Amino acid sequence: MTNKVPMTPVMLKLLNFIRKYVKKNKYYPTFQEMTDGLNYRSKNSITVLVDRLVKRNELKKLNGYRRNIELND
């Protein structure tokens, strides 16, 4: 299955941030931690990127949790 949404450098940067965060902390970052870690001003930017990564099947979203993402490795 090919991914219709191309991987951008910004998406790759977020994905690498999440991987490093999980490796270091043994749990997934919150949207606020991703916002702070990538020096964004708005969580909406992170939400858009996470949604794009979910469409690419790189991440999974879990409803009802604060740390509601998982890697699809």
Secondary structure by P-SEA (a helix, b strand, c coil): ccccccccaaaaaaaaaaaaaaaaccccccaaaaaaaaccccaaaaaaaaaaaaaaccccccccccccccccc
